[in-house]
Amino acid sequence: MIGGQAASAVLLAGYDWVMDILVAGGHGQIALRLLKLLAADGHTARGLIRKPEQAADLTAVGAVPVIGDLENDPSLAPYVKGSDAVVFAAGAGPGSGPARKRTVDLGGAIKLADAAMSEGVTRYVMVSSIGAQDPSSAGPTMQPYLEAKAEADAYVIGSGLDCTIVRPGSLTDDPGTGLVTVTRDLGNRGPVPRDDVAAVLAACLVTPTTIGVTFELFAGDTPIPEALKL
Ligand SMILES: NC(=O)c1ccc[n+]([C@@H]2O[C@H](COP(=O)([O-])OP(=O)(O)OC[C@H]3O[C@@H](n4cnc5c(N)ncnc54)[C@H](OP(=O)(O)O)[C@@H]3O)[C@@H](O)[C@H]2O)c1
């Protein structure tokens, strides 16, 4: 179940601007939660998906489906055009091999950054991962994934875009609590509900002090607005 709408209304109380936000990987489990929160808060929430049959799921949460392929489209500029912010929430997934970590987790993130720069969109929020600070310490299965995430993060940070790099712990489908641990000290481990990751992403988009920050995210005890006072 996609939850967190009430939590978002609380989270975003006091923020009063609306944006057009493109979420790459728009049918992902975090992305659908995020799109629902953004739409409920009055933003134009657009989700980039490569499979037209997924469009109805986006419409059902109040989002606008945009058909495009992170790997096969030469540029994402036509989809990014007109946005105020972009979020990279796509991923090749655990069933994929190293090649798709390069084309999706790295290549897609770079393509999104390049499109943002070419369209004058300055805000980029990245769904990264714990472990990306030291891919070499991971096992052989995780290493290609974490290398791709680390390179993608470095590219976005080096691009000069107003970026926030969010590195969640192990994702769960537990209901969100709105309570998290956020830390700039990298190298920790722990679970975090996808509901809360989505709520943190939504909050980052309206919290300019998260620009230029890389942080890890876990389930915790601190209300999200407080946790994002970085
Ligand atoms: N699992 C963990 O514990 C964990 C921990 C930390 C961070 N993360 C990161 O968090 C991300 C989001 O998690 P999640 O659970 O929401 O992932 P998810 O449900 O697997 O969503 C990933 C989305 O990316 C899309 N995608 C893949 N290739 C694409 C392409 N070429 N063009 C457009 N879209 C494409 C997929 O769409 P299709 O249906 O078309 O394939 C899917 O909807 C993960 O990808 C991972 O990088 C995961």
The ligand as a Tripos MOL2 file, in Angstrom:
@<TRIPOS>MOLECULE
LIG
   48    52     1     0     0
SMALL
NO_CHARGES

@<TRIPOS>ATOM
      1 N1         16.7680   -2.2550   -2.1910 N.am      1 LIG1
      2 C1         17.4030   -1.5660   -1.2540 C.2       1 LIG1
      3 O1         17.4880   -1.9860   -0.0810 O.2       1 LIG1
      4 C2         18.0050   -0.2270   -1.5910 C.ar      1 LIG1
      5 C3         18.7550    0.4330   -0.6400 C.ar      1 LIG1
      6 C4         19.2380    1.7080   -0.9200 C.ar      1 LIG1
      7 C5         18.9830    2.2900   -2.1420 C.ar      1 LIG1
      8 N2         18.2760    1.6230   -3.0940 N.ar      1 LIG1
      9 C6         18.0090    2.3160   -4.3720 C.3       1 LIG1
     10 O2         16.6780    2.7840   -4.3540 O.3       1 LIG1
     11 C7         16.1630    2.7030   -5.6860 C.3       1 LIG1
     12 C8         14.6680    2.7720   -5.6830 C.3       1 LIG1
     13 O3         14.1610    1.6740   -4.9520 O.3       1 LIG1
     14 P1         12.7550    1.0360   -5.3500 P.3       1 LIG1
     15 O4         12.4630   -0.0500   -4.4000 O.co2     1 LIG1
     16 O5         11.7690    2.1310   -5.5840 O.co2     1 LIG1
     17 O6         13.1650    0.4220   -6.7810 O.3       1 LIG1
     18 P2         12.2310   -0.2370   -7.9200 P.3       1 LIG1
     19 O7         10.8560   -0.4690   -7.4030 O.co2     1 LIG1
     20 O8         12.9990   -1.3860   -8.4650 O.co2     1 LIG1
     21 O9         12.1410    0.9210   -9.0370 O.3       1 LIG1
     22 C9         13.1210    1.1350   -9.9920 C.3       1 LIG1
     23 C10        12.4110    1.6930  -11.2160 C.3       1 LIG1
     24 O10        13.3990    2.0260  -12.2140 O.3       1 LIG1
     25 C11        12.7710    1.8090  -13.4590 C.3       1 LIG1
     26 N3         13.6600    1.6720  -14.6000 N.ar      1 LIG1
     27 C12        14.6010    0.7100  -14.8100 C.ar      1 LIG1
     28 N4         15.1660    0.8870  -16.0300 N.ar      1 LIG1
     29 C13        14.5620    1.9750  -16.5850 C.ar      1 LIG1
     30 C14        14.7070    2.6500  -17.8200 C.ar      1 LIG1
     31 N5         15.5920    2.2310  -18.7410 N.pl3     1 LIG1
     32 N6         13.9380    3.7240  -18.0770 N.ar      1 LIG1
     33 C15        13.0220    4.1540  -17.1650 C.ar      1 LIG1
     34 N7         12.8330    3.5510  -15.9550 N.ar      1 LIG1
     35 C16        13.6050    2.4740  -15.6810 C.ar      1 LIG1
     36 C17        11.9780    0.5270  -13.2660 C.3       1 LIG1
     37 O11        10.9750    0.4520  -14.2440 O.3       1 LIG1
     38 P3         10.5920   -0.8710  -15.0960 P.3       1 LIG1
     39 O12         9.3310   -1.4000  -14.5010 O.co2     1 LIG1
     40 O13        10.4110   -0.3370  -16.4830 O.co2     1 LIG1
     41 O14        11.7690   -1.8340  -14.9930 O.co2     1 LIG1
     42 C18        11.4390    0.7150  -11.8510 C.3       1 LIG1
     43 O15        10.1430    1.2800  -11.8810 O.3       1 LIG1
     44 C19        16.7600    1.3900   -6.1850 C.3       1 LIG1
     45 O16        16.7680    1.3160   -7.5720 O.3       1 LIG1
     46 C20        18.1600    1.4370   -5.6050 C.3       1 LIG1
     47 O17        19.0410    2.0790   -6.5080 O.3       1 LIG1
     48 C21        17.7850    0.3800   -2.8380 C.ar      1 LIG1
@<TRIPOS>BOND
     1     1     2 1
     2     2     3 2
     3     2     4 1
     4     4     5 ar
     5     4    48 ar
     6     5     6 ar
     7     6     7 ar
     8     7     8 ar
     9     8     9 1
    10     8    48 ar
    11     9    10 1
    12     9    46 1
    13    10    11 1
    14    11    12 1
    15    11    44 1
    16    12    13 1
    17    13    14 1
    18    14    15 2
    19    14    16 1
    20    14    17 1
    21    17    18 1
    22    18    19 2
    23    18    20 1
    24    18    21 1
    25    21    22 1
    26    22    23 1
    27    23    24 1
    28    23    42 1
    29    24    25 1
    30    25    26 1
    31    25    36 1
    32    26    27 ar
    33    26    35 ar
    34    27    28 ar
    35    28    29 ar
    36    29    30 ar
    37    29    35 ar
    38    30    31 1
    39    30    32 ar
    40    32    33 ar
    41    33    34 ar
    42    34    35 ar
    43    36    37 1
    44    36    42 1
    45    37    38 1
    46    38    39 2
    47    38    40 1
    48    38    41 1
    49    42    43 1
    50    44    45 1
    51    44    46 1
    52    46    47 1
@<TRIPOS>SUBSTRUCTURE
     1 LIG1         1 GROUP 0 **** ****
